[in-house]
Amino acid sequence: MRANDIIIKKRDGDRLSEDEITFFIHGYSKDEIPDYQASALLMAVFLNGMDEEETFCLTKAMLTSGKVLDLGAVRRPKVDKHSTGGVGDKISLILAPAAAACGLAVPMTSGRGLGFTGGTLDKLESIPGFRVALSGDELISILGDVGFAMTGQTPQIAPADKKLYSLRDVTGTVESIPLITSSIMSKKLAEGVDGIVLDVKFGSGAFMKSRGDARALAESIVSVARRMGKQAAAILTSMDQPLGRAVGNSLEVIESIECLHGAGEPDLLELTAVLGSHMLLLGGIVQALPDGERLIRGKILNGEAFERFRASVKAQGGDVRAVDDPSRLPSASRKVDVAARGGGYISGIDTEAIGTAAVYLGAGRFTKEENVDPSCGMVIRRKYGEHVREGEPVATLHYNSSKNLDVAVDLVGGAFIFTDEEPPPFRLVHDVIK
């Protein structure tokens, strides 16, 4: 079997066998197949796609390129949540402790921000001392003590995915449903969980722009989970405006803490409750979704979710004083308001432009080599459906360097669309795929 023959076969639109996929993926993870051949196969998959069986085999090959965590010592039901990425998406910081307070174990392997979307690891690292690199033994220990842990991908978990992910980013092959499915599921299945809840986002601030593409991705992910013997639910949610009002790492941590104290934005609480209810249902904690939503909200309102978050910060080496007093978190030295370029009701927000502006301010990275300034970002002052007068502030930018400030101001100013008539209510949660 030769790598070149496999590339040609997929280039010509033919179906690859499980043996061919496994040979190529395992060979690449062991450095027996070079980047240029892997790039060629990625492009062939991107252009010609993969059917359900091929996608399953690709996921399986990436999973078996490394180890699967043995969480047998953790006696709670083990359910994780994954988001396909968005702007202001800080849900994991609120949901994981709330789900743990309800009785689940949540072993959350998270990622870093890339492009216009933020990353959970970058947000957590804005807490001084917080360690996101945990060994398998540390993860299991914290799961037992706290109920959840947030860590980065270790070299043992789906190493083929780690290599391919970097390659996809620089070869223009990110937006491929088989490649996204196998990347997400190989990591999540390697966690050794019983069930997975997926937040599949679509809209201007998501990688999947259309609801149809998001649904196809959700169905692909759930299909792979089912064939792997795992419970799964995928919830389609809108990313046509930022989640909450904070965009940027320490700003989002502050907003998450506010939410854990019961004072969060309605959309944050809504999505946390919806995703959490599905997690509790998969874990057998509740028998009906409304009961799960009430339980999640109750753990936030009574302070138990915050105490779990605080315990997690302490267990992972973070400065608990920064959680108790968020003014200790990194803060930018300068702020500037962005004025509305029109007046009326906000009927649309170019959320990708908002996320891109945050990166220009220093809150994210356009390449993996760039550093992130945890203090930078913005607070959205006006959102969809709100009435605004021309010249009124729609966002406040937080920055330390004015190098790209003009670009950021222009992006944010142009992101808001105004109409004279009040638009219909914003719909956050759309379909559920089980």
C-alpha positions in Angstrom: 0.0 0.0 0.0 1.4 3.4 -1.0 0.3 6.9 0.2 0.5 8.2 -3.4 -2.1 5.6 -4.6 -4.5 6.6 -1.8 -4.2 10.3 -2.7 -4.9 9.5 -6.4 -7.9 7.4 -5.5 -9.5 10.1 -3.5 -8.5 12.8 -6.0 -10.5 10.8 -8.6 -13.5 10.8 -6.3 -13.4 7.2 -5.3 -14.2 5.8 -1.9 -11.3 4.9 0.5 -11.4 1.6 2.5 -10.8 1.5 6.2 -7.4 -0.1 5.7 -6.3 2.7 3.3 -7.5 5.4 5.7 -5.8 3.8 8.7 -2.6 3.2 6.8 -2.4 6.8 5.8 -3.4 8.4 9.1 -1.2 6.2 11.3 1.7 6.6 8.9 1.3 10.4 9.0 1.1 10.5 12.8 4.4 8.5 13.0 6.1 10.8 10.5 6.3 8.0 7.9 4.2 10.1 5.5 5.3 13.7 4.8 3.3 16.9 5.2 3.1 17.5 1.4 1.3 14.1 0.9 -1.0 14.7 3.8 -1.8 18.1 2.4 -2.7 16.5 -1.0 -5.0 14.1 0.7 -6.7 16.8 2.7 -7.4 18.8 -0.4 -8.8 15.7 -2.2 -11.1 15.1 0.8 -12.1 18.8 0.9 -13.0 18.8 -2.8 -14.6 15.3 -3.1 -15.9 14.7 0.4 -16.3 11.4 2.3 -19.4 9.3 2.8 -20.6 8.3 6.3 -18.5 5.1 6.3 -15.3 6.9 5.3 -15.9 9.6 7.9 -16.4 7.0 10.6 -13.2 5.2 9.5 -11.2 8.5 9.5 -12.4 9.3 13.0 -11.5 5.8 14.2 -8.1 6.0 12.7 -7.4 9.4 14.3 -8.7 8.1 17.6 -6.5 5.0 17.5 -3.4 7.0 16.6 -3.1 7.7 20.4 -4.6 6.6 23.7 -8.0 6.7 25.2 -8.3 7.9 28.8 -9.5 5.3 31.3 -11.9 7.1 33.5 -13.2 4.0 35.2 -12.1 5.3 38.6 -14.5 8.3 38.2 -17.8 7.1 39.5 -20.0 9.9 38.1 -21.6 9.8 34.6 -19.0 11.3 32.2 -20.5 13.7 29.7 -18.7 16.5 27.8 -19.7 19.5 25.7 -18.0 20.9 22.6 -18.6 24.0 20.6 -17.7 24.5 17.0 -16.5 28.0 17.9 -17.9 31.5 18.0 -17.4 35.1 19.1 -17.8 35.7 22.8 -18.5 32.0 23.4 -17.6 31.6 27.1 -20.3 29.0 27.7 -17.8 26.3 28.8 -16.6 28.4 31.8 -20.2 28.6 33.0 -21.6 25.2 31.9 -18.8 22.8 33.1 -19.0 23.9 36.8 -22.8 24.0 36.7 -23.0 20.4 35.2 -20.5 19.2 37.7 -22.6 20.7 40.5 -25.5 18.6 39.2 -23.5 15.4 39.5 -21.7 14.9 36.1 -18.0 14.5 35.5 -16.9 16.8 32.7 -13.4 16.0 31.2 -13.2 19.0 28.9 -10.4 19.0 26.3 -10.4 22.5 24.9 -8.6 24.5 22.3 -7.1 27.9 21.6 -8.6 30.7 19.5 -7.7 30.9 15.9 -8.8 33.5 13.4 -11.9 35.4 14.5 -13.1 32.8 17.1 -11.9 32.7 20.7 -10.5 29.7 22.6 -11.3 28.4 26.0 -7.7 27.8 26.9 -6.8 31.4 26.2 -9.6 32.6 28.4 -8.5 30.4 31.3 -4.9 31.5 31.0 -5.9 35.1 31.7 -6.4 33.8 35.3 -2.9 34.2 36.8 -1.2 30.8 37.3 -4.0 28.7 35.7 -2.4 25.5 34.2 -4.1 24.1 31.1 -1.5 21.3 30.5 -2.7 18.4 32.7 -1.4 14.9 32.7 -4.0 12.1 32.4 -3.5 11.3 36.2 -4.0 15.0 37.1 -7.2 15.1 35.0 -8.6 12.1 36.6 -7.7 13.4 40.1 -9.3 16.8 39.5 -12.4 15.1 38.0 -12.8 13.1 41.1 -12.3 16.1 43.5 -14.1 18.9 41.6 -16.3 17.2 39.0 -14.7 18.9 35.9 -11.4 19.8 34.5 -10.3 21.9 31.5 -7.1 20.9 29.7 -5.4 21.2 26.3 -4.9 18.3 24.0 -2.0 16.2 25.2 0.5 14.4 22.9 -1.2 11.1 23.7 -4.7 12.2 22.7 -5.4 11.8 19.0 -1.9 12.9 17.9 -2.9 12.6 14.2 -5.6 15.2 14.7 -3.1 17.6 16.3 -0.8 17.4 13.2 -3.7 17.5 10.7 -5.4 20.4 12.4 -2.3 22.6 11.9 -2.0 21.5 8.3 -5.7 22.2 7.5 -5.3 25.7 8.8 -2.5 26.5 6.3 -3.8 24.6 3.3 -7.3 26.1 3.1 -9.1 22.8 4.1 -10.7 23.8 7.4 -14.4 24.0 6.2 -14.8 20.3 5.4 -17.5 18.3 7.2 -15.6 15.0 7.3 -12.5 16.7 8.5 -14.3 18.7 11.1 -16.2 15.7 12.3 -13.1 13.5 12.7 -11.2 16.3 14.4 -13.9 16.9 17.0 -14.9 13.3 17.6 -11.4 11.8 17.8 -10.5 14.2 20.6 -13.8 13.8 22.4 -13.9 10.0 22.2 -10.3 9.9 23.5 -11.6 11.5 26.7 -13.4 8.2 27.5 -16.8 9.9 28.0 -20.2 8.2 28.0 -21.9 11.0 26.1 -21.2 14.2 24.1 -23.3 17.3 23.6 -22.3 19.5 20.6 -23.1 23.2 20.2 -23.0 23.5 16.4 -23.0 27.2 15.5 -24.0 28.8 12.2 -24.2 32.4 11.0 -21.9 35.4 10.5 -19.7 34.6 13.5 -19.3 30.8 12.8 -17.3 28.7 10.5 -20.5 27.2 9.2 -22.4 30.2 7.7 -25.6 28.5 6.7 -28.1 26.5 8.9 -28.1 23.8 6.2 -24.3 23.3 6.5 -24.5 23.3 10.3 -27.2 20.7 10.2 -25.1 18.5 7.9 -22.2 18.8 10.3 -24.4 18.0 13.3 -25.8 14.9 11.6 -22.3 13.7 10.6 -21.0 14.1 14.2 -24.0 12.3 15.8 -23.7 9.5 13.2 -20.1 8.9 14.2 -20.9 9.0 17.9 -23.7 6.5 17.4 -21.4 4.1 15.5 -18.8 4.4 18.2 -21.5 3.4 20.8 -21.7 6.8 22.4 -24.7 8.9 23.2 -24.8 12.3 21.5 -26.9 15.3 20.9 -26.1 18.3 18.6 -27.9 21.6 19.2 -27.8 24.1 16.3 -27.4 27.7 17.6 -27.1 31.1 16.0 -23.9 33.0 15.9 -25.3 36.1 14.2 -24.3 38.2 17.2 -21.7 37.7 20.0 -22.7 35.6 23.0 -23.1 37.9 26.0 -21.4 41.3 25.7 -17.7 40.6 26.4 -15.3 39.6 23.6 -11.7 39.0 24.7 -10.1 36.7 27.3 -10.1 38.4 30.7 -13.3 40.3 29.8 -15.0 37.0 29.1 -13.8 35.5 32.3 -15.2 38.5 34.2 -18.6 38.1 32.4 -18.5 34.3 33.2 -18.0 35.0 36.9 -20.9 37.5 36.8 -23.0 34.8 35.2 -22.0 32.2 37.8 -23.2 34.7 40.4 -26.6 34.7 38.6 -26.2 38.1 37.0 -25.3 37.1 33.5 -26.7 38.1 30.2 -30.0 36.3 29.3 -28.5 34.6 26.2 -25.6 33.1 28.3 -28.0 31.7 30.9 -30.3 30.4 28.2 -27.7 28.5 26.2 -26.0 27.2 29.4 -29.4 25.8 30.5 -30.2 24.3 27.2 -26.9 22.6 26.6 -26.7 21.6 30.3 -30.1 19.9 30.2 -29.0 17.7 27.3 -25.9 16.8 29.2 -27.9 15.8 32.3 -30.3 13.8 30.1 -27.5 11.9 28.5 -25.9 11.3 31.9 -29.1 10.0 33.4 -29.3 12.8 36.0 -32.7 13.9 34.8 -35.4 12.2 32.7 -36.7 15.3 31.0 -35.1 18.4 29.5 -37.2 21.0 31.4 -36.0 19.3 34.7 -32.4 19.6 33.5 -32.8 23.3 32.7 -34.2 24.0 36.1 -31.5 22.1 37.8 -28.7 23.9 35.9 -30.2 27.3 36.6 -30.7 26.4 40.2 -27.0 25.4 40.7 -26.0 28.8 39.3 -28.5 30.8 41.4 -27.6 29.0 44.7 -23.9 29.6 44.2 -22.8 25.9 43.8 -21.7 26.3 40.2 -19.4 29.3 41.2 -17.9 27.3 44.1 -17.1 24.5 41.6 -15.4 27.0 39.3 -13.5 28.4 42.2 -12.3 24.9 43.2 -11.3 24.2 39.6 -9.2 27.3 39.5 -7.4 26.3 42.7 -6.9 22.7 41.6 -5.3 23.9 38.3 -2.9 26.3 40.0 -4.8 29.5 39.3 -5.0 32.5 41.6 -8.3 32.2 43.4 -8.1 35.8 44.5 -8.6 36.9 40.9 -11.8 34.9 40.8 -13.1 36.4 44.1 -12.0 39.9 43.0 -12.0 40.1 39.1 -10.4 43.5 39.3 -7.2 41.4 39.8 -7.5 40.0 36.3 -5.5 41.6 33.5 -7.0 44.9 32.3 -6.1 47.1 29.3 -4.6 50.5 29.8 -6.8 52.3 27.3 -10.4 52.3 26.2 -12.3 54.0 23.4 -16.0 54.0 22.4 -17.2 53.2 18.9 -20.1 55.3 17.8 -23.2 54.1 15.9 -22.9 55.1 12.2 -26.7 55.1 11.9 -29.8 55.2 14.0 -32.8 52.9 14.6 -33.2 49.3 15.6 -30.2 47.0 15.3 -31.3 44.4 12.8 -28.0 42.6 12.2 -24.4 42.4 13.4 -21.5 41.2 11.3 -20.2 39.0 14.1 -17.1 37.9 12.2 -16.1 41.5 11.9 -16.5 41.9 15.7 -14.3 38.8 16.2 -11.7 40.0 13.7 -11.6 43.4 15.4 -10.9 41.8 18.7 -7.9 39.9 17.1 -6.5 43.2 15.8 -6.7 44.7 19.3 -4.6 41.8 20.6 -7.3 39.4 22.0 -6.6 36.6 19.5 -4.2 35.4 16.9 -4.2 35.1 13.1 -1.4 32.5 13.2 -0.6 30.0 15.9 2.7 31.7 16.5 1.2 35.0 17.6 0.9 36.0 21.3 -2.4 36.9 22.9 -2.9 39.9 25.2 -5.4 38.6 27.8 -6.5 42.2 28.7 -7.6 43.3 25.2 -11.0 43.0 23.6 -14.3 44.8 23.7 -17.7 45.1 25.5 -20.7 45.2 23.2 -22.9 48.1 24.4 -25.9 47.5 22.1 -27.2 44.2 20.6 -29.8 42.9 18.1 -33.2 44.5 18.5 -32.1 47.4 20.7 -32.8 51.0 19.5 -29.8 53.2 19.0 -29.4 56.9 18.1 -26.7 57.9 15.6 -23.5 58.7 17.4 -24.4 56.7 20.5 -21.7 54.1 21.7 -22.3 50.6 20.4 -19.1 49.1 21.8 -16.2 50.0 24.0 -12.8 48.7 22.9 -10.1 47.8 25.4 -6.5 48.0 24.1 -2.9 48.6 25.0 -1.4 49.3 21.6 -2.9 51.7 19.0 -1.1 49.9 16.2 -4.3 48.4 14.7 -6.8 50.5 16.5 -8.1 52.3 13.4 -8.7 49.0 11.7 -10.6 47.6 14.8 -12.7 50.8 15.1 -13.7 50.6 11.4 -14.6 47.0 11.6 -16.8 47.4 14.7 -18.4 50.6 13.4 -19.3 48.9 10.2 -20.6 45.7 11.8 -24.0 47.1 13.0 -27.0 47.2 10.6 -29.9 49.6 11.4 -33.6 49.6 10.3 -36.5 51.8 11.2 -38.8 49.0 12.1 -38.2 46.7 15.1 -36.9 43.3 13.9 -38.4 40.0 15.0 -37.0 38.5 18.3 -33.6 36.9 18.0 -33.7 33.1 18.0 -30.6 31.6 19.7 -31.5 27.9 19.7 -32.7 26.2 16.6 -32.6 22.5 15.9 -31.7 19.5 18.0 -30.1 16.4 16.3 -30.1 13.2 18.4 
